[in-house]
Amino acid sequence: MRGDDETQDQAGLRRREGAARYLGVHPRTLDRLTERGELPAVRIGRRKLYRLETLERYAASRER
């Protein structure tokens, strides 16, 4: 299992695996949410990074 230092960058950006773990979804589900425009990502090169604030807002919007 990866440590937090490998799934989270500086400035509160999480890599794909860390973001998926935070939301409790499979990384492929995270990819689909991003492709559909439901979950914005910051692109740096080929990597997609997710702001912690964005993940928190998305999770809050899904509460029932």
C-alpha positions in Angstrom: 0.0 0.0 0.0 1.2 3.5 -0.8 2.0 6.0 1.9 0.4 9.4 2.0 3.5 11.1 0.7 3.1 9.1 -2.6 -0.5 9.9 -3.1 -0.6 13.5 -2.0 1.5 16.4 -3.4 2.1 19.7 -1.8 -0.6 22.3 -1.8 -3.3 19.8 -0.9 -3.3 18.0 -4.3 -4.0 14.3 -4.3 -3.0 11.9 -7.0 -5.5 9.5 -8.6 -5.1 6.7 -6.1 -5.3 9.0 -3.0 -8.3 10.8 -4.4 -10.1 7.6 -5.1 -9.3 6.3 -1.7 -10.5 9.5 -0.1 -13.9 9.2 -1.9 -14.1 5.5 -1.4 -14.3 4.6 -5.1 -12.2 2.6 -7.5 -9.7 4.7 -9.4 -11.5 3.9 -12.7 -14.7 5.4 -11.3 -12.7 8.5 -10.5 -11.5 8.6 -14.1 -15.1 8.4 -15.3 -16.2 11.2 -13.0 -13.4 13.3 -14.4 -14.1 12.5 -18.0 -17.8 13.4 -17.6 -16.8 16.7 -16.0 -18.4 15.9 -12.6 -15.1 16.1 -10.8 -12.5 18.7 -12.0 -8.8 17.8 -12.0 -5.6 19.8 -12.3 -3.6 18.4 -15.2 0.2 18.6 -14.9 1.7 16.8 -17.8 0.0 13.5 -18.1 -1.0 13.4 -14.4 -4.4 14.4 -13.1 -4.3 15.8 -9.6 -7.3 16.5 -7.4 -7.6 19.4 -4.9 -8.7 18.3 -1.4 -11.3 21.1 -1.3 -12.8 19.8 -4.6 -13.0 16.2 -3.2 -14.6 17.5 0.0 -17.2 19.5 -2.0 -18.0 16.6 -4.2 -18.4 14.2 -1.3 -20.7 16.8 0.5 -22.8 17.2 -2.6 -23.4 13.4 -2.7 -24.8 13.2 0.8 -28.4 12.2 1.1 
